[in-house]
Amino acid sequence: MSARYSLFLVLAFVACSASERAKNSPSPEGSATSTVGVAQAATPTPLDTTKRTPGTNRTVAAIDIEKEFPVVRALYVNRFAGQSKKRMAQLIKIADETEINAFVIDLKDEFGLNYTPSNAEFRRNAGTSGTIRDLPGLLDTLRAHKILPIARMVVFKDSVTARVHPEWTIRKQDGSVWRDKKSLAWVNPYHHELWDYNIGVAEELVKLGFKEVQFDYIRFPEPYPSLPPQVFPESNNVAKPDALAAYLKEAKTRLNKLGVRSTADIFGLVTSVGGPLEVGQWWEKISPNVDVMLPMVYPSHYPRGSLGVAVPNAQPYDIIFKAITRARERDKKLGIQEREHVRPWLQAFTLGKPPYGAAEIQAQKKAVYDAGYDGWVMWNPGSIYDVYMSGLEKTLVTRKKAN
């Protein structure tokens, strides 16, 4: 690996680490004023809800869900918003009045489970940050408002499960538990009992009423030189990308049998780097093993000059269009033809200059459409979207360009 490439990855990981910090703490919101230009949108076309021609990665589950939700435009709902009836009512109002038709809700995050499982073994990993008191009632409400419920599950950054099952953790060379820069233990992506636990939780959430499961932290921790080397019991010389792909393949197989989609969050950098990242994410390994790929293409998290864009945070259209176009091209080479196989995360927070508001949301959305996709998810760490409301359309119509 060249020194220049290594430096690029280091910068990218620093940016992504900043993203993960933002996920757990509020970030200042900017005004809606912006100099970002947005071209005139195309004439709205009613969404086609008929059955599509099957592609090589098509499943019966994907077809069934696509009939009801051919396009997904979602808001992220964090653990604490999900636990608040007042906040959920506010978010549902946004969906009722705009193009938003789905919520990505934290059901298993870095703090443990956000619901009360029926499985006694799962309850051992609940954590101490409370739960959604009446999850079936919430799901009934979302169904009544025609909002697709998506369960977000953090998988391998799981300090709660690591405390309960230290035998499932990544180790140091002396056999003790390895910890990251925040002194948090990570579970071992090679451990198959851990796979069964996470997929088991996903299956239970599906039976409660979730129509899609979104796996996050599908990766290994960064191998910082300042930390001890990571040791992975049971790896059996299997490469990191192959281990992640095998987990996702098993999850997809089991969840598709229940009639739901299995999806995965990945770093935005994965769309444009030709090989695997050191954390194990590799487009060609992951993409065939999920129903939807969700790259986190936040412009603020790209180093200056990335993808030929001088200041990514100030040029949200350019960075997202190029990143998602690369993703589309790579899927095409894999023979993946699903019309909505890529659904990017959009930046609905401010990190640096300029402050982000409605104009930046519009620019990001247009980039997705011009790259050939209709769906996206907005990320705000506090699940507060008021400043971005004027960047949303009133109704859900297709905007994507044919490619």
CORBEL-V818717 format. One record per residue. RES is the residue in one letter. SS is DSSP state (H for helix, E for strand, - for the rest). Layout:
RES_SS / RES_SS
This chain:
M_- / S_- / A_H / R_H / Y_H / S_H / L_H / F_H / L_H / V_H / L_H / A_H / F_H / V_H / A_H / C_H / S_H / A_H / S_H / E_H / R_H / A_H / K_H / N_- / S_- / P_- / S_- / P_- / E_- / G_- / S_- / A_- / T_- / S_- / T_- / V_- / G_- / V_- / A_- / Q_- / A_- / A_- / T_- / P_- / T_E / P_- / L_- / D_- / T_- / T_- / K_- / R_- / T_- / P_- / G_- / T_- / N_- / R_- / T_- / V_H / A_H / A_H / I_H / D_H / I_H / E_H / K_H / E_H / F_- / P_- / V_- / V_- / R_E / A_E / L_E / Y_E / V_E / N_- / R_H / F_H / A_H / G_H / Q_- / S_- / K_H / K_H / R_H / M_H / A_H / Q_H / L_H / I_H / K_H / I_H / A_H / D_H / E_H / T_- / E_- / I_- / N_- / A_E / F_E / V_E / I_E / D_E / L_E / K_E / D_E / E_- / F_- / G_E / L_E / N_- / Y_- / T_- / P_- / S_- / N_- / A_H / E_H / F_H / R_H / R_- / N_- / A_- / G_- / T_- / S_- / G_- / T_- / I_- / R_- / D_- / L_H / P_H / G_H / L_H / L_H / D_H / T_H / L_H / R_H / A_H / H_- / K_- / I_- / L_E / P_E / I_E / A_E / R_E / M_E / V_E / V_- / F_- / K_- / D_- / S_H / V_H / T_H / A_H / R_H / V_H / H_- / P_H / E_H / W_H / T_E / I_- / R_E / K_- / Q_- / D_- / G_- / S_- / V_E / W_- / R_E / D_- / K_- / K_- / S_- / L_- / A_E / W_- / V_E / N_- / P_- / Y_- / H_- / H_H / E_H / L_H / W_H / D_H / Y_H / N_H / I_H / G_H / V_H / A_H / E_H / E_H / L_H / V_H / K_H / L_H / G_- / F_- / K_- / E_E / V_E / Q_E / F_E / D_E / Y_- / I_- / R_- / F_- / P_- / E_- / P_- / Y_- / P_- / S_- / L_- / P_- / P_- / Q_- / V_E / F_- / P_- / E_- / S_- / N_- / N_- / V_- / A_- / K_H / P_H / D_H / A_H / L_H / A_H / A_H / Y_H / L_H / K_H / E_H / A_H / K_H / T_H / R_H / L_H / N_H / K_- / L_- / G_- / V_- / R_E / S_E / T_E / A_E / D_E / I_E / F_E / G_H / L_H / V_H / T_H / S_- / V_- / G_- / G_- / P_- / L_- / E_- / V_- / G_- / Q_- / W_- / W_H / E_H / K_H / I_H / S_H / P_H / N_H / V_- / D_- / V_E / M_E / L_E / P_E / M_E / V_- / Y_- / P_H / S_H / H_H / Y_- / P_- / R_- / G_- / S_H / L_H / G_H / V_- / A_- / V_- / P_H / N_H / A_H / Q_- / P_H / Y_H / D_H / I_H / I_H / F_H / K_H / A_H / I_H / T_H / R_H / A_H / R_H / E_H / R_H / D_H / K_H / K_H / L_H / G_- / I_- / Q_- / E_- / R_- / E_- / H_- / V_E / R_- / P_E / W_E / L_E / Q_E / A_- / F_- / T_- / L_- / G_- / K_- / P_- / P_- / Y_- / G_- / A_H / A_H / E_H / I_H / Q_H / A_H / Q_H / K_H / K_H / A_H / V_H / Y_H / D_H / A_- / G_- / Y_- / D_- / G_- / W_E / V_E / M_E / W_E / N_- / P_- / G_- / S_- / I_- / Y_- / D_H / V_H / Y_H / M_H / S_H / G_H / L_- / E_- / K_- / T_- / L_- / V_- / T_E / R_- / K_- / K_- / A_- / N_-
